[in-house]
Amino acid sequence: MSSNTATKVSSVLGAAVIVVLLDLLVVLYTLSHGFSPTTVAVEGVSLPLAWLPLFGILLVSLAVASDAFTRIFPRWLGPEADPTARLRFLRVVTTSIALFICVLYLPYLLGSNWFWAHLGRASHLISSLQGFGAWLENLEMPILTMDPVWQYAVTQILAAFTFVLAAWVLARPARRPRKLR
């Protein structure tokens, strides 16, 4: 296996494992907080529906990381050809994963009693946070009152979409420098 292939495989698998582990935490959290999904039988094997998006996220993260690596490190150039390419790939992966985390975890964080208790304590100390808490509650109420199955599905889909979009935007090939006349 060449150095370029080994670098690609390890980078893609590393990014995919991180994304899947972060998504697994959300799946386990939702299952432990009363989300009881139905099961589906596929060829004699019954799978809980909550685990199916995890497989989708795995496939999406493998495809996105592979595409980002291919865009940043073209085939005709190895990773050694561009000294800033490794940093670009790291920036693409970390930014995409950070946006994935924000979209995936934010609705659950904003819906938690812990968040509202701390916001209430902070609003007693800082009076300008009282208006912010009311505004945030009005903004978050449609999401909080959503059926848990729909909330889970929407967060999974939006998180995967932002992951793909961020990686696609950030990993686009660098433009050629303009020639001065």
QUIPE-V500484 format. One record per residue. N is the residue number from 1. RES is the residue in three letters. OMEGA is omega as a letter, one per 20 degrees, with the letter a starting at -180 (NA if undefined). Layout:
BEGIN
n,res,omega
N,RES,OMEGA
N,RES,OMEGA
END
This chain:
BEGIN
n,res,omega
1,MET,a
2,SER,a
3,SER,a
4,ASN,r
5,THR,r
6,ALA,r
7,THR,a
8,LYS,a
9,VAL,a
10,SER,r
11,SER,a
12,VAL,r
13,LEU,r
14,GLY,r
15,ALA,a
16,ALA,r
17,VAL,r
18,ILE,a
19,VAL,a
20,VAL,r
21,LEU,r
22,LEU,r
23,ASP,r
24,LEU,r
25,LEU,r
26,VAL,r
27,VAL,r
28,LEU,r
29,TYR,a
30,THR,r
31,LEU,a
32,SER,r
33,HIS,r
34,GLY,r
35,PHE,a
36,SER,a
37,PRO,r
38,THR,r
39,THR,r
40,VAL,r
41,ALA,r
42,VAL,r
43,GLU,r
44,GLY,r
45,VAL,r
46,SER,a
47,LEU,r
48,PRO,a
49,LEU,a
50,ALA,a
51,TRP,a
52,LEU,r
53,PRO,r
54,LEU,r
55,PHE,r
56,GLY,r
57,ILE,r
58,LEU,r
59,LEU,r
60,VAL,a
61,SER,r
62,LEU,a
63,ALA,a
64,VAL,a
65,ALA,r
66,SER,r
67,ASP,r
68,ALA,r
69,PHE,a
70,THR,r
71,ARG,a
72,ILE,r
73,PHE,r
74,PRO,a
75,ARG,a
76,TRP,r
77,LEU,r
78,GLY,r
79,PRO,a
80,GLU,a
81,ALA,a
82,ASP,a
83,PRO,a
84,THR,a
85,ALA,r
86,ARG,r
87,LEU,r
88,ARG,r
89,PHE,r
90,LEU,r
91,ARG,r
92,VAL,a
93,VAL,a
94,THR,r
95,THR,r
96,SER,r
97,ILE,r
98,ALA,r
99,LEU,r
100,PHE,r
101,ILE,a
102,CYS,a
103,VAL,a
104,LEU,a
105,TYR,a
106,LEU,r
107,PRO,r
108,TYR,r
109,LEU,a
110,LEU,r
111,GLY,a
112,SER,r
113,ASN,r
114,TRP,a
115,PHE,a
116,TRP,r
117,ALA,r
118,HIS,r
119,LEU,r
120,GLY,r
121,ARG,a
122,ALA,a
123,SER,r
124,HIS,r
125,LEU,a
126,ILE,a
127,SER,a
128,SER,r
129,LEU,r
130,GLN,r
131,GLY,r
132,PHE,r
133,GLY,r
134,ALA,r
135,TRP,a
136,LEU,r
137,GLU,r
138,ASN,r
139,LEU,a
140,GLU,a
141,MET,r
142,PRO,r
143,ILE,a
144,LEU,a
145,THR,r
146,MET,r
147,ASP,a
148,PRO,r
149,VAL,r
150,TRP,r
151,GLN,r
152,TYR,a
153,ALA,a
154,VAL,r
155,THR,r
156,GLN,a
157,ILE,r
158,LEU,r
159,ALA,r
160,ALA,r
161,PHE,r
162,THR,r
163,PHE,r
164,VAL,a
165,LEU,a
166,ALA,r
167,ALA,r
168,TRP,a
169,VAL,a
170,LEU,a
171,ALA,r
172,ARG,a
173,PRO,r
174,ALA,r
175,ARG,r
176,ARG,r
177,PRO,r
178,ARG,r
179,LYS,r
180,LEU,r
181,ARG,NA
END
